[in-house]
Amino acid sequence: MKKHAEMSLAGVGYPSPRNQCWPQGVPFIFTNFAVQLLQQPDKVTMLYDEDHEVRRVRMNQPHPAQVTPSWYGDSVGHYEDDTLVIDTIGLKIGPYSAVDQYGTPFTQALHVVERYRLIDNEAAKEAWERGGKENGRGGGIGETWAPAPSYKGKALQLQYTVEDKGVFTTAWSATKTYRRVFRDWPENVCAENPHKYGTEKDAAVPTADKPDF
């Protein structure tokens, strides 16, 4: 992380799962602007707006006794009243894996709990504007994913908690607010343009020695 900070101060980007076109994992993927949730009785499918990233959450089932690590981990969900609770373990560690955009690493002890619920428009607007002021993104006026000014309906708020005894001395929590927008869902694929225009190294797009099909 110190090296990443020095690179940032020098005006040079450092590799992350996003800019290297790798699966972003949890909770890094929450830095994406948009998500769609497709609900079925036995599962919830989550679609993100970058790189065709998809998560699948099994509903009302336990984690298996032995979890095989994967890019998005093993996610199981259930409802507590009007709140969707998702518990994720078994996240795979790759060459650019990180918890956040600062490059904070994680271990296989990483455990993430997400809680999704609908909130009213005024609470969502307040959270959105606070996010823009505090973080410089995720809440600024005029952003690509800013909501239609005329929309006064509910929004989706995510509160999540991160635990990893191999990295953090205590659990920590954060909040993300998604507001409804009325626009086309874009196709945004990092691997189609891995070049950095001469300012940095090309993205280390995942490759395989042999095809898997």
C-alpha positions in Angstrom: 0.0 0.0 0.0 2.9 2.4 0.7 4.2 1.7 -2.8 0.7 2.4 -4.3 0.6 5.7 -2.4 4.0 6.7 -3.7 2.9 5.9 -7.3 -0.3 7.9 -6.9 1.7 10.9 -5.6 3.9 10.6 -8.7 0.9 10.6 -11.0 1.2 7.0 -12.0 -1.6 4.5 -11.6 -1.1 1.2 -9.9 -2.7 -2.1 -10.9 -6.1 -3.1 -9.5 -8.5 -5.8 -10.5 -10.5 -3.2 -12.4 -7.8 -1.7 -14.5 -6.1 -5.0 -15.1 -9.4 -6.5 -16.4 -9.6 -9.2 -13.6 -12.7 -10.2 -11.7 -13.2 -7.6 -8.9 -14.5 -9.8 -6.1 -16.2 -8.7 -2.9 -16.2 -6.0 -1.5 -14.1 -4.3 -4.3 -17.0 -4.8 -6.7 -19.1 -2.4 -4.7 -17.0 0.4 -6.1 -19.0 -0.1 -9.4 -21.6 2.5 -10.0 -24.6 0.2 -10.9 -26.1 -3.2 -10.1 -29.2 -5.1 -11.2 -30.7 -7.8 -8.9 -32.7 -10.6 -10.6 -34.7 -12.4 -8.0 -35.9 -16.0 -8.2 -37.2 -18.3 -5.4 -33.9 -20.2 -5.0 -31.4 -17.6 -6.0 -30.5 -14.0 -6.6 -28.4 -13.0 -9.6 -26.4 -9.8 -9.5 -25.3 -8.0 -12.6 -22.7 -5.2 -12.5 -22.1 -2.5 -15.0 -18.4 -3.3 -15.8 -16.9 -6.2 -17.6 -20.0 -8.5 -17.6 -19.4 -9.3 -13.9 -22.0 -11.6 -12.4 -22.6 -12.9 -8.9 -24.9 -15.8 -7.9 -26.4 -16.0 -4.5 -28.1 -19.2 -3.3 -31.1 -18.5 -1.1 -31.9 -20.2 2.2 -28.9 -22.6 2.0 -25.8 -23.0 4.2 -22.2 -22.7 3.0 -20.8 -26.1 2.1 -18.5 -27.7 4.7 -15.5 -27.3 2.3 -15.6 -24.2 0.1 -13.5 -24.1 -3.0 -12.2 -20.5 -3.4 -13.6 -18.5 -6.4 -13.5 -15.0 -7.6 -16.8 -13.9 -6.0 -16.7 -16.4 -3.2 -19.6 -18.6 -2.0 -22.6 -16.4 -1.3 -25.7 -17.5 0.5 -28.7 -15.3 1.2 -31.9 -15.0 3.2 -34.5 -12.3 4.1 -34.8 -10.7 7.5 -38.1 -8.9 7.2 -37.6 -6.5 4.3 -33.8 -6.8 4.2 -31.9 -9.2 1.9 -28.8 -10.5 3.8 -26.0 -12.0 1.8 -23.1 -13.9 3.5 -19.9 -14.5 1.5 -16.8 -16.5 2.2 -14.2 -18.4 0.1 -12.9 -15.6 -2.0 -10.0 -16.4 -4.3 -6.8 -14.5 -4.1 -5.3 -13.4 -7.5 -2.4 -11.3 -8.5 -4.3 -8.0 -8.2 -6.9 -8.9 -5.6 -7.8 -6.1 -3.2 -10.5 -5.1 -0.8 -10.7 -1.5 -2.0 -9.3 1.0 -4.5 -6.3 1.6 -2.3 -5.0 -1.9 -2.9 -5.7 -3.2 0.6 -5.0 -7.0 0.5 -7.1 -9.7 2.0 -6.6 -13.3 3.1 -8.7 -16.4 2.8 -10.3 -15.5 6.1 -12.2 -12.7 4.4 -15.9 -12.7 5.4 -18.3 -10.1 4.0 -22.0 -9.7 5.0 -24.2 -7.5 2.9 -27.6 -6.1 3.9 -29.8 -4.6 1.1 -33.0 -2.7 1.8 -35.2 -0.1 0.2 -35.1 3.5 1.6 -37.2 6.5 0.7 -36.1 9.2 -1.8 -35.1 11.8 0.7 -32.8 9.5 2.7 -31.3 8.3 -0.6 -30.7 11.8 -1.8 -28.9 12.7 1.4 -26.7 9.6 1.3 -25.9 10.3 -2.4 -24.9 13.9 -1.8 -22.8 12.9 1.3 -21.0 10.3 -0.7 -20.1 12.8 -3.4 -18.7 15.2 -0.9 -16.8 12.7 1.1 -15.5 10.4 -1.6 -15.5 12.5 -4.8 -17.6 9.9 -6.6 -20.7 7.9 -6.1 -22.8 10.9 -5.4 -21.8 13.9 -7.5 -24.4 15.8 -9.6 -24.2 15.1 -13.3 -22.6 11.7 -13.1 -23.4 9.1 -15.7 -25.5 7.1 -13.1 -27.2 10.1 -11.5 -31.0 9.6 -11.1 -33.6 11.4 -13.1 -34.5 14.7 -11.2 -38.2 13.9 -11.5 -37.9 10.4 -9.8 -39.2 10.4 -6.2 -39.4 6.7 -5.6 -37.4 4.4 -3.4 -33.7 3.6 -3.7 -31.6 0.6 -2.7 -29.1 0.9 0.1 -26.4 -1.6 0.8 -24.8 -1.8 4.3 -21.9 -4.2 4.5 -19.5 -5.5 7.1 -15.9 -6.8 6.3 -14.0 -9.1 8.6 -10.5 -10.6 7.9 -8.4 -11.5 10.9 -5.4 -11.9 8.6 -5.5 -8.2 7.7 -7.7 -6.1 10.0 -7.6 -5.8 13.7 -11.4 -5.3 13.8 -14.4 -5.6 11.6 -15.5 -2.5 9.7 -18.6 -1.4 7.9 -19.6 0.9 5.0 -22.7 2.0 3.1 -23.5 2.3 -0.6 -26.7 3.8 -2.0 -28.0 2.9 -5.5 -30.6 5.3 -6.9 -32.8 4.3 -9.8 -31.8 5.7 -13.2 -33.6 5.7 -16.6 -31.0 5.0 -19.3 -29.6 2.1 -21.3 -27.4 -0.4 -19.6 -24.0 0.1 -21.3 -21.5 -2.6 -22.4 -18.3 -1.7 -20.7 -15.5 -4.2 -21.3 -12.0 -3.6 -20.0 -10.4 -6.5 -21.9 -11.4 -5.0 -25.3 -9.0 -2.1 -24.8 -6.1 -3.1 -22.4 -3.8 -0.3 -23.6 -2.9 2.6 -21.3 -2.1 5.1 -24.1 1.6 5.1 -23.4 1.4 6.4 -19.9 1.4 3.0 -18.1 1.9 -0.6 -18.8 -0.8 -2.5 -20.7 -3.3 -4.2 -18.5 -2.3 -7.8 -17.6 -5.5 -9.3 -19.0 -6.1 -12.9 -17.7 -4.9 -15.5 -20.1 -4.8 -19.3 -20.2 -2.2 -21.7 -21.6 -5.0 -23.7 -23.2 -8.7 -23.1 -23.9 -11.2 -24.5 -21.4 -13.7 -25.4 -24.1 
